[in-house]
Amino acid sequence: MGQSYPEFKRFVGYAIRSLAEVIPCLYKAKMHNYNSEEQFTVNYKLRFCV
């Protein structure tokens, strides 16, 4: 069974907010040297490929 429009709209809102949380996490990981500059750049660019 499909979703109603309000359910779909709510789901998309959750997805967008979840994606927005990735950016600060990437910067924190970089700041704490959990990943290299190259890894950071690759992951940062991947966030647009959703």
Residue pairs with C-beta under 8 A, 6 or more apart in sequence:
3 11
19 47
19 50
22 47
23 44
23 47
26 40
26 43
26 44
26 47
29 35
29 40
30 37
30 40
35 43
